[in-house]
Amino acid sequence: MTMSNGFWPRWTLKTEGAIMPDERLPLGQSLVVGLQHVVAMFGSTVLAPIIMGFNPNVAILFSGIATLIFFVIVKGKVPSYLGSSFAFIGPVAAAAGSGPEVNIPLALGGIIAAGVVYAIIGFIVQIVGHRWVEKVMPPIVTGSIVAAIGLVLAPLAVQSASGISAANPGGDAFSRWIALATVLAIGLITVYAPGSLRRIPILLGGAFGYLFYYLLTNVGGYGPAIDFTGVQAAPWFGLPAFTTPEFSWKSVSLIAPVAIILVAENLGHIKAIGAMTGRSYDSYLGRAFIGDGIATIISGSFGGTGVTTYAENMGVMAVTRIYSTLIFVIAAFFALILGFSPKFGAVIQTIPGPVLGGLAIVVFGLIAATAGRIWVENNVSFANPRNLITAAVTLILGAGNFKLDVFGFELEGIGTATFGAIILYHILNGFQNKKEEPIL
């Protein structure tokens, strides 16, 4: 079965079995499934801007706008939700700071630059095809880059979980125990929760950590209490606080390379969707890159984070076997409604730092662990010395945040890990022997 030949899918009604991208459920069921996709992306889409110091309302709003942009550019044929990308956290922190100290306008300039590079790659793929992308970034390279991202972010997670700040440089035990309780809650929910609750462990684990912190502090008086003054003062509906970008060569040079990582993410997602639906979406790969790139440019132009296709929503599709692209239009409109609620944003701002730290430990760890899945699913052999050296060097460059001055500009850990993985792999590949002996 193939997609319809028109610009938009002609969604045919179907009420049972797998629902393909050009099919749809009845309206009531479509609304429920669309809301579930919002819940699935919610934890990560909100967590990323909070860690970076961005406005979560703006991030939620532009996740909806980005999803609609992506939908239009891929002609409604590829099911996907776009949300805040964690790949930007490290480079943004290096270029503009993080948390309350972040220089958001400078960060936005770099995010826009990354979107431009990403869109250009998409146009090239649209013109000459996608095979070269897979050759430049084979699974050993993409997996190593993904692992390096998680490792680069590890210190940020530990700092938040420990309650470390300018006023409290050593952190405190209370924050660490709250963070660990949050981590444990996420793990228990992931493994033991019934049915669909296992699909939203970050959201539920964060809710547990928040409630646990509230009971200990606001009720028990142990530790700094949550301040709800801002929530009470915030209106239910209104425009979020938009921010105008500023451009500096330093922020652009540090953040723009994230486009390479986004390409690797999107490539993997398109392949995964194809495997789930039994259809090939390779012909839409260029459009998918362009859509994600343009969405990132528009988001960054108004104060939002860079965006990417979301694995959480792919997980929902895998469980429900509902791939209708119409569902993602519905999800996007739900996100727009949340984005225009300052009270919702004020509630998000009350999340305690140690709870965010616990969430970050899990999320960043999952990013690093995803590398293993990429390698296993693509049968990457570490008996091959080229693969082993590529992964080993990339991981240490990322984990150690190896900085390198290139023509007067400093690349941070994610940049050196990304370009190092690509360059090293192809140097070793160019000089490989016809018969390679295992290194270990």
N, C-alpha and C positions, 0 to 999 in steps of 0.2 A: 504494500500500500504506500502511495506517495502523497506528498503534500499537494494541495490544489495549485493550479498554475497562475491564479490571479495574484495581485499584489498582497491582498489580505487573505488569510485562511477563511474558508467557508465552513464555520464550525457546525458540525452536524450533531444533533442531540443524541446522547448515549447515556444509559442509566446503570450499566453494569459492566464488569470486566475492566480492563485497562482503558483509560481515556487518553487517546492520542492527542498531539498538539493541535490538530485541526478538528477536534471534537469538543463537546462541552457537556457539562452536567446541567440539570435544572437550576433555575436561578437561586433558590434557597440553598441548595447544596453548594453551589459555586461561591456564594457569599461566605459560607462557613469555611470552606477550604481556603479561600483567599485570606480570611482572617487568620487561619492557622499559619499561613506563610509569613504573615506579619509577625506573629508570635515567634516563629522560628528564627527570623532574622534579627529580632528585636535586641536580644542580649548583646550580640556582637556589634551591631550597628550603633548602639548607644555606648557601649564600653569603649570603642576605639576613640570617638571624639572626646570623651571624658578624660581618658588617659593623656591625650594630646593637649587638652585644655580648650577644645572647641565647644561650641554651643550644641548640645545634643538635639535641640529642637530643629536647628538648621540641618543637621545631619539626617534626621528622620525625614524631614520635608524633601530634601534632595535625593534621598534614597528612592522615594516615590517618583520624583521627576526623572531621575536617572533611569529607573525601570521603564518608564513610558518612552523615553528617548531611545533606549535600547530596543524596545518593542517595535517602534516605528522603523528604525534603521535596518533591523533584520526582517522587516516585512511581516512581523507577527508570527514567524515560523519557528523561532527557537525559544523554548520555555526557560526563563531565567529571571532571577531577581537580583538587583544590584544594590549593594550596601557598602558601608564604610570599610575600606581596605586597611588591614593591619600592617601591610607592607610599608605604609607611609609613616608608621609611628617612630621607628628608629631614625630615618632620615630627617623627619620634621624636628625631632628632639635635637639632632645634631646641628640643624640649620637655624632653628628658631627657639629652642628650649621646649619645655613640656609643662603640663599642668598650669597653675596660675601664672607662671612666669613666661609662658609662650608668647612669642611675637607672631600673632595670627596673620597679620597682613603679609609678612615675609614668607611664612609657611605657605600661604595661598598662592603666592607667585611661583614657588617651586612646584606646587601641586598642578597648577595650570600648565607649566612647562612639561611635566610628566604626561599630562593628557594630550598635549600637542605631539610629543614624540610617539605616544601610543597610537594616536589617530593616523599619523604618517605611516607607521608600520602597517596599520590596517589598510591604508590605500595601496601600499606596495603589494601586500598580500592579495588584495582584490584584483590588481592588475596582472601580477606574474604568478600567482598561485601560492599555496601554503607549504609546499614540501620543504622549501628552504628553511622555514622556521623550525621544523622538526629536526632538520640536519644540524642547524646551529645550536639548538638546545635539546639534545636527546634526553631521555629520562634520568641518566646519571647526573647531568648538569642541572636540570630543573629540580630534582630531588635535593641535591646538595645546596642549591640556593634557598629553597624553602626551609631546610633545616637550619641554615645560617641565620635566616630571619628570626626564627624562634629563639635561637641562642643569643643573638644580639639583644633581643628584648628582655632576656631573663633578668638582668640587673634592675630594670624598671619595675618588673613584677615584685621582686624581692624588696625593693625600696618601699613600694606602696604597702606591701604586706607587713613590713616591719614598722610602719609609722614614722619613717625617716623624713624629716623636713628641715628647713633652715632653723626653725625654732627647736627642733628635737633631732639633732644630727645622729644620735645613737639609737634612735627608735625606742620601742618599749615592748615588754613581754605581752601586755594586754592586746596590742594590735596583732602581734604574731599569732596568738591563740585564736583570735577572731578569724584571721585569714585562714588558718588551718582548719577551723570548724567549717568554714565556707567550702574549702576544697573537699573535705570529707563528705559534706552534704551533696555536692555535685557528683562525686564518685558513687555514692549510695543510690542516688536517683538514676544515674546512668545505668547501673547494673540491675537494680531491684525494683524500680518503679513500674507500675502496670502500664501496658499499652502505649498510647501516644505520649504519655508523660515523659517517656524516655527520650523523646525527640527535643525536649526543651530543658535539658538539665542545667544549662547556664542560667536561664531565667529563673527556674525554681530554686536552684542553689543560691543564687543571688538574693532571692526573696527570703530564704531561710536565714542567710547571713545578716540581712538587714533586720529581720525580726529579732534574731538572737542578740544583735548589738543593741537594739532598742530596749529590749527587756533588761539587759545588764546595765545600761546607762540611764535612759530616761525613767525607767521604773525602779531599777535597783540602785541607782546612784553611783555606779562604779564606772569611772571613765567619763570623757566629755560627751554630753548628751547631744542628740540630733536636734538641730534648730529648724523648726517648721515655720518661722516667721515669713520667709520668702514665699512659701507655698500659700499661706493665708492671704498674702498681698497680691499674688499673681492672678490676673483675669483668666477665665476659662478659654477665651478665644482672642486671638490677636496675632499680629505679624511677629515672627521671630526677629532676633537682632542680627541683621545682615552685616557683613564686613567687606570692605574694599581691599583688594590685594595690592601688594607692593612687590616690586621685582628687584632682586639683587643677584649678581652673578654667583655669589656663594650659595645662596639658597637654591637657585636653579641647578647648579652643578651637583649639589648634594641630593636633591630630591628627584630630578628628572630621570636618573637611571632606574627608578622604581618601575618605569614603563616596561623594562625587560621582565621584571618579575610578574607584572600583570599579564603580559603576553603568555608567560608560562602557565599561570593560573587559568586563564581563559581557554587556552589550548586544551588543558586537561579537562576542564568542565565540558567543553563541546564534545570531546571524545567520550566522556562519561555519559552524557545525555544520549549520544548516539547508541552507546551500548545498551542503555536502559530501554530505549524505544525501538531498537532494531532498525534504525534509520541512520543514514549518513548525513551529517550536517557540515561536512568539510567545505562545501561550496559557500557556506555562510560565515566561514571563519574570518575573512576580511571584514565583512559587515559587522561581526561581533566585536572585533578590535576597534573599528571606527566608532561604533555605538558607545562602547565603554570609554573610549578616549574623549569623545565629545561630551559625554555625561560628566566625566571628571573635570573637563574645562569649565563647563557651566556651573557645576557644584563649587569649584574653587573660586569662581568669579564672584560669588555671593557669601562666602564664609563657610561653605561645606567642605567635608573631607573628600579625598580621592575615593573613587568607588571601584568595585569589582564584582564579578559574578559570585554568588554565595553558595558555598558547599552545604550550609544548613538547609537551604531550600531544595537543593538536589536530594538531600536525605529525606525530606518530606515526600518528594516525588517518588523516590525509591520505595518508601513504605506504603504510600497510598496508591501507587500506580496511576496517578492522575497527572498527566503531562500537558493538559490543555493550556495554551498560551493565554486564553481569555482569563484564566485564574489570576495571572500576574498583573493584568490591568486592574482587576478588582483589588488585589493586594496593594498596588501602588496608590489607589485612591484612599484606602484606609490609612496609609502612611501620610498622605497629604493632610488628612484630618488631624492626625496626632501632631504633625509639624506645626499646625496653626493653633496649638493650645499651650500658651505660656505656663499654665498651671501644671500641665504634664511635665514641661521642662524643669520647673521648679522642684517637683518631686524627685526627678532624676538627680538634680544637683545635691539633694540631701543624702545620697548614698555615701556611707562612711568610707574613708580611705582604705581601712583594712579589708573591708568587704570587696572593694574593687581590686585590691591586691590579691585576694584569694581567687577571684575570677580570672585575673591576669595570669596567675601561675598556671591555671588549667588551660586557658585559651592559648597562651604562648607555648606551653608544652605540647599542646595538640598540633600547633603549627609545625614545630620541630619534628614531632612524631609522624606527621603526614609524609615526610620524606621517605620513611620506611615503607609506607604503603605504595608510594610511587615506584620505588625500586622493586618491591616484591611483585606488583602487578605487571611490571614490564620486564621481569626476569633479568634484572641487572645482576651481573656476576662480579663479585668482589675478588674472585680469583684472578680476574683480569687486572694487571697492574695499572693500566691506564685509568680504569674506573676507581680503583682503590686510592691512587694518589690524588685524583681530582677531588674525590669526596673528602679525603683526609685534610688536604690543604684548605679547601673551602670552609669546612667546619671550624677550623682553628682561626682562620681569618675573621670569620663572623663572631665566634665566641669571645675572642680576644679584642674585638672591635679594632682590628688592624687598620691604621690610618696611613694614607700614602699621598705624598705631594706630587701631583701630576700637572706640569706646566703652570705651577704657581697656585693650583687649586687642590684643596685637601679632600680626598675621598675618605668617607667613614667606612665602618665595618661592612655594612650591607653593600655599598658600592664596590669595595675591593673584593668581597666574596663573590658578587655577581659577575663582574668582569673577569676576576681571577678564574672562576670556574669555567667560563666560556673559552677564554684564551688558553688556559692550561690544557684543557681537554683537547682542543684542536691542535695545539703544538705536539702533544703526545700522540695524537691520532695521526698526524702527518708523518711522524718518524717511527711509527710502530713497525715491528717485525712481522713478517707473514705468519710466523709461528711464535705465539707468545707463551712464555712459561709462567705459571702461577707464581705470585710473589710470596704467598703464605700457604 
